[in-house]
Every structure is written in structure tokens, then in C-alpha cells.
């Protein structure tokens, strides 16, 4: 994936100015203080926002994302939230992804009954289920203890071993 001279401003406030980089398969970390445009960059790469100028190449692939917010559908169970991104063999794939993040026992729970860490793991399981060649992670491990963080990171590495991963 390549980004060339990407610019984005909100009114008079420039957020991204001539951002350029190339990344390949593997994990690339985006690190910086709050408010420097990391989430905006991810939203542009996903097509959720338009840049003011610049070029994006290699983003027209199947992608998955874990946003800062869990974005679980509150009327669906954890299992149904994962199945929502699947087309075939949904039950088996969802079960495997929930197992990979340690949520098998919570599969039939509604999101409002989960802890913050469990919601994060459900969002990660959904991204695992969807798969793709591009994975964008916006603070995906917030609220996870060390063991859950390691388990989820391992599941991501296994599932997306041949993908471009951008990690904020």
C-alpha cells in the first residue's frame, strides 16, 4: 500500500499535511500524540472520509478494521455480531474466531452485558472473521489485560499473516 502527499483539514485546522509512506505485508505501527491525525488517516484509507488531496494506492482490497469504539450492534448477540460480516459457513467461522479471542462462553450475550475488554475482543473476533489483505487497528487492545492482549495479538498474527496491518 502506498500513500502519496495525503492532506486533510477540517476548516482551517490541518490534520494531515503531505503524508507519504509505503508499507508491505506485516505490521506497521503509527505512533503519536492524541490529535495528530492517526484515526483520520485510517478513516481515509478505509474510504470513510475523503482526503483533500493526495493519492492512495493498494487500498482497493478486502479490508477489516477494529475501530477505537467497539461498534457492536446492540440488538445482536456477540456471535451474531461476528456472523454479520460472513457470507458462508458463518456459524463455524464465528465460533472459531470467538474461541481464538477467548469469548466462546459469551457467544450468546448481548453487548450491553459485556465488560469493556470483552467488547474489544468481540470487535477483534469480527475483524478476524472478515479477514482480508488490509487490517486497520485503531487502539485495538485498549481495556485488555496482558493475557487477553497476547491472545488477541496472536490470533491477529495468525489470521493476517499475509496482510498489510496498520496498528495505531
Secondary structure, DSSP 8 states (H G I E B T S, - for coil): -EEEEEEEEETTEEEEEEEEEE--SEEEE----TTSSHHHHHHHHTTSS--SEEEEES--S-EEEE-SS----TTSBHHHHHHTT-SSSHHHHHHHHHHHTT-GGGTT-BGGGS-HHHHHHHHHHHHHHH--SEEEESSTTTT--HHHHHHHHHHHHHHTTTSEEEE-
